[in-house]
Amino acid sequence: MRHDPYGVGVLSKDIPTELRRLRLLENALDPLSIAAIEKLPLGSAPRCLDMASGAGSMSYWLADRHPGGSVVSADIDPRYLDAERAPNLTVRTFDVREEDFPAGSFDLIHTRSVLKHLPEREEVLARLARWLAPGGWLVVVDGYWFPSDDTAHPEWGRVLQAIVEQMNAQGGDMRWTRRLPGLVARLGLTDVSVRLAPSLAGWEGWGEQFHRWIRPTIQQAGPTLVQKGYVTTEELERFLLSEDGPHLAEWFGVVASVVGRVP
């Protein structure tokens, strides 16, 4: 079994705050996933895969939206998933780097906030494309972090850079998402589209939801960031104690919804 960045480190589900962090992430990103999927011509009984489904919100949404279809909710650690949530929902323990579905198994595959964390991200992306039936749709939602020295709040710079370095040290690439549309097209998918949403702090609506997610993420990672020498305890505390509001408006990066169709 290869190294699992979700089984250890700052994203581990053994950390007591991880479920809350995932639910905050869902609150911020579900509208982007839903907006990408709602406009797709999936028919009345699509076979759906929600890969790396986390706390399950998109799996449940898909099951409710397509009662005549089927939804596989797959995650390497499905402890937060409710297999009884819907009759057309199946929960599977699944390592996307090691396991396979037969080619052409699904009409829709959705995955979010996972590929940039996996060293095998491009291998996994190709595997997802193989699992789609002709005419099937791939929806990938993931973020791209801007360079930390571009911030208007230099007191945040070291902390923002620290979380990027920690994620990259676990096998991630926090700027890989820029390559995603081109990689999807190279796999032979057509009708490739990209929708970008800013990851903001200090504004009402989606931006504040994201800020409410990013602060808990850094708080959860904080002891590791200090232990590894990325930041000092004082720098971390200043970031965590900073007040929300328009005076701290910040643009951390963008979140991309990338969609493609198998011919």
C-alpha positions as CSV (number, residue, x, y, z in Angstrom):
1,M,0.0,0.0,0.0
2,R,1.4,3.4,-1.0
3,H,1.7,6.3,1.4
4,D,-1.7,7.7,2.2
5,P,-1.7,11.5,2.7
6,Y,-5.3,11.2,4.1
7,G,-4.4,8.6,6.7
8,V,-1.6,10.5,8.3
9,G,-0.6,14.2,8.6
10,V,-2.9,17.2,8.9
11,L,-5.7,15.7,6.8
12,S,-6.1,12.5,8.8
13,K,-9.6,11.6,9.9
14,D,-8.1,10.5,13.2
15,I,-7.8,14.2,14.0
16,P,-10.9,15.1,16.1
17,T,-11.5,18.3,14.1
18,E,-11.4,16.8,10.7
19,L,-15.1,16.1,10.3
20,R,-15.9,19.7,11.1
21,R,-13.3,20.9,8.7
22,L,-14.7,18.7,5.9
23,R,-18.3,20.0,6.6
24,L,-17.1,23.6,6.4
25,L,-15.4,22.7,3.1
26,E,-18.6,21.2,1.8
27,N,-20.5,24.4,2.8
28,A,-18.0,26.5,0.7
29,L,-17.6,24.2,-2.3
30,D,-20.9,22.3,-2.7
31,P,-22.5,25.3,-4.7
32,L,-19.6,25.1,-7.2
33,S,-20.0,21.3,-7.7
34,I,-23.8,21.6,-8.0
35,A,-23.6,24.4,-10.5
36,A,-21.3,22.3,-12.7
37,I,-23.4,19.2,-12.5
38,E,-26.9,20.7,-12.7
39,K,-26.5,21.7,-16.4
40,L,-25.3,18.4,-17.6
41,P,-27.6,16.2,-19.7
42,L,-27.4,13.1,-17.5
43,G,-30.8,11.5,-18.2
44,S,-33.2,10.0,-15.7
45,A,-31.0,7.1,-14.4
46,P,-27.3,8.1,-14.5
47,R,-24.7,5.9,-12.9
48,C,-22.7,8.3,-10.7
49,L,-19.4,8.0,-8.8
50,D,-18.5,10.5,-6.1
51,M,-14.8,9.8,-5.7
52,A,-13.1,10.7,-2.4
53,S,-16.5,11.8,-1.0
54,G,-15.3,12.9,2.4
55,A,-18.3,13.6,4.6
56,G,-20.7,12.7,1.8
57,S,-22.7,15.9,1.0
58,M,-22.3,15.6,-2.8
59,S,-23.1,11.8,-2.7
60,Y,-26.3,12.5,-0.9
61,W,-27.2,15.4,-3.2
62,L,-26.7,13.2,-6.3
63,A,-28.7,10.3,-4.8
64,D,-31.6,12.7,-4.1
65,R,-31.4,14.5,-7.5
66,H,-31.4,11.2,-9.4
67,P,-33.6,8.7,-7.6
68,G,-33.8,6.5,-10.7
69,G,-30.0,6.3,-11.0
70,S,-27.3,5.0,-8.7
71,V,-24.5,6.6,-6.7
72,V,-21.3,5.1,-5.5
73,S,-19.8,7.1,-2.7
74,A,-16.1,6.0,-2.6
75,D,-13.5,7.1,-0.1
76,I,-10.3,5.6,1.3
77,D,-11.7,6.1,4.8
78,P,-15.6,6.1,4.7
79,R,-16.1,6.5,8.4
80,Y,-18.2,9.7,7.9
81,L,-20.4,8.3,5.2
82,D,-24.0,7.0,5.9
83,A,-24.7,4.0,3.7
84,E,-28.4,4.1,4.7
85,R,-28.9,7.7,3.6
86,A,-30.6,6.7,0.3
87,P,-31.7,3.4,-1.3
88,N,-29.7,4.2,-4.5
89,L,-26.5,5.0,-2.6
90,T,-23.6,2.5,-2.2
91,V,-20.7,3.4,0.1
92,R,-17.3,1.8,-0.7
93,T,-13.9,1.8,0.9
94,F,-11.8,2.5,-2.1
95,D,-8.2,3.6,-2.7
96,V,-8.3,5.4,-6.1
97,R,-4.6,4.9,-6.5
98,E,-4.7,1.1,-6.1
99,E,-8.2,-0.1,-7.1
100,D,-10.2,-0.1,-10.3
101,F,-13.7,-0.1,-11.7
102,P,-14.4,-1.7,-15.1
103,A,-14.1,0.7,-18.0
104,G,-17.3,2.5,-18.9
105,S,-18.9,2.0,-15.5
106,F,-20.3,5.5,-14.9
107,D,-22.1,8.3,-16.7
108,L,-20.9,10.9,-14.2
109,I,-17.8,11.1,-12.0
110,H,-17.4,13.9,-9.5
111,T,-14.2,14.4,-7.4
112,R,-13.2,17.4,-5.4
113,S,-10.2,18.7,-3.4
114,V,-8.3,15.5,-3.7
115,L,-6.2,15.3,-6.9
116,K,-3.9,18.1,-5.9
117,H,-3.0,16.2,-2.7
118,L,-2.0,12.9,-4.5
119,P,1.4,12.4,-5.9
120,E,-0.2,10.0,-8.5
121,R,-2.7,12.7,-9.5
122,E,-2.3,12.4,-13.3
123,E,-2.4,8.6,-13.2
124,V,-5.6,8.9,-11.2
125,L,-7.1,11.4,-13.5
126,A,-6.5,9.0,-16.5
127,R,-8.1,6.2,-14.5
128,L,-11.2,8.3,-13.8
129,A,-11.6,9.0,-17.5
130,R,-11.4,5.3,-18.3
131,W,-14.3,4.6,-15.9
132,L,-16.6,6.8,-17.9
133,A,-19.0,5.4,-20.5
134,P,-19.2,7.0,-23.9
135,G,-21.0,10.3,-23.4
136,G,-20.1,10.3,-19.7
137,W,-19.1,13.5,-17.8
138,L,-16.1,14.1,-15.6
139,V,-16.4,17.0,-13.0
140,V,-13.3,17.9,-11.1
141,V,-13.3,20.7,-8.5
142,D,-10.0,21.8,-7.0
143,G,-8.1,24.8,-5.9
144,Y,-5.1,26.8,-6.9
145,W,-3.1,28.8,-4.3
146,F,-1.5,32.1,-5.3
147,P,2.0,32.8,-4.2
148,S,2.0,33.8,-0.5
149,D,4.2,36.8,-1.0
150,D,1.6,38.5,-3.1
151,T,-0.7,39.0,-0.1
152,A,-1.8,42.5,0.9
153,H,-1.4,41.2,4.5
154,P,2.3,40.3,4.9
155,E,1.6,39.2,8.5
156,W,-0.3,36.3,6.9
157,G,2.4,35.4,4.4
158,R,4.5,33.0,6.4
159,V,1.4,31.2,7.6
160,L,-0.1,30.8,4.2
161,Q,3.2,29.6,2.8
162,A,3.5,27.2,5.7
163,I,0.2,25.4,4.9
164,V,1.3,25.1,1.2
165,E,4.6,23.7,2.2
166,Q,3.0,21.2,4.5
167,M,0.5,20.0,1.9
168,N,3.3,19.7,-0.7
169,A,5.4,17.7,1.8
170,Q,2.5,15.2,2.1
171,G,2.8,14.6,-1.7
172,G,0.6,17.5,-2.9
173,D,1.0,20.3,-5.4
174,M,-1.1,23.2,-4.4
175,R,-0.7,24.8,-7.9
176,W,-1.3,21.8,-10.0
177,T,-4.9,22.7,-10.8
178,R,-3.8,25.2,-13.4
179,R,-2.8,22.2,-15.5
180,L,-6.0,20.4,-15.1
181,P,-8.1,21.7,-18.1
182,G,-5.2,20.9,-20.5
183,L,-4.7,17.4,-19.0
184,V,-8.4,16.6,-19.3
185,A,-8.4,17.6,-23.0
186,R,-5.3,15.5,-23.6
187,L,-7.1,12.5,-22.3
188,G,-9.5,12.9,-25.2
189,L,-12.4,14.4,-23.4
190,T,-14.4,17.0,-25.3
191,D,-16.6,19.9,-24.4
192,V,-14.0,20.9,-21.8
193,S,-15.1,23.9,-19.7
194,V,-13.7,25.8,-16.8
195,R,-15.5,27.9,-14.2
196,L,-13.4,29.8,-11.7
197,A,-14.5,31.1,-8.3
198,P,-12.3,33.2,-6.1
199,S,-11.3,31.9,-2.7
200,L,-11.9,35.0,-0.6
201,A,-11.9,36.2,3.0
202,G,-13.7,39.2,4.5
203,W,-16.7,39.4,2.2
204,E,-20.2,38.1,2.8
205,G,-21.5,35.0,1.1
206,W,-19.2,32.3,-0.4
207,G,-16.0,34.2,0.5
208,E,-16.8,34.2,4.2
209,Q,-17.7,30.5,4.1
210,F,-14.3,29.8,2.6
211,H,-12.6,31.9,5.3
212,R,-14.4,30.0,7.9
213,W,-13.0,26.9,6.4
214,I,-9.4,28.0,5.9
215,R,-8.9,29.2,9.4
216,P,-9.9,25.8,10.9
217,T,-7.6,24.1,8.4
218,I,-4.6,26.1,9.5
219,Q,-5.6,25.7,13.1
220,Q,-5.8,21.9,12.7
221,A,-2.4,21.9,11.0
222,G,-0.9,24.4,13.4
223,P,1.0,22.1,15.7
224,T,2.6,20.4,12.8
225,L,3.5,23.7,11.1
226,V,5.2,24.9,14.3
227,Q,6.9,21.5,15.0
228,K,8.4,21.5,11.5
229,G,9.7,25.1,11.8
230,Y,7.5,26.5,9.0
231,V,6.1,29.2,11.4
232,T,6.6,30.3,15.0
233,T,3.9,29.9,17.6
234,E,3.5,33.7,17.7
235,E,3.0,33.9,13.9
236,L,0.4,31.2,14.0
237,E,-1.5,32.8,16.9
238,R,-1.5,36.2,15.1
239,F,-3.1,34.6,12.1
240,L,-5.7,32.7,14.1
241,L,-6.7,35.7,16.2
242,S,-7.1,38.1,13.3
243,E,-10.6,39.4,13.1
244,D,-12.9,38.7,10.1
245,G,-14.3,41.6,8.1
246,P,-13.8,43.7,5.0
247,H,-10.6,45.3,6.4
248,L,-9.0,41.8,6.1
249,A,-10.3,41.2,2.5
250,E,-8.0,38.6,0.9
251,W,-7.8,36.6,-2.3
252,F,-6.0,33.3,-1.5
253,G,-6.4,31.8,-4.9
254,V,-9.1,30.3,-7.1
255,V,-11.2,27.2,-7.2
256,A,-11.7,25.6,-10.6
257,S,-14.7,23.5,-11.7
258,V,-13.3,21.6,-14.7
259,V,-15.8,19.6,-16.8
260,G,-15.2,17.3,-19.8
261,R,-17.2,14.6,-21.7
262,V,-16.1,11.3,-23.2
263,P,-16.9,11.3,-26.9
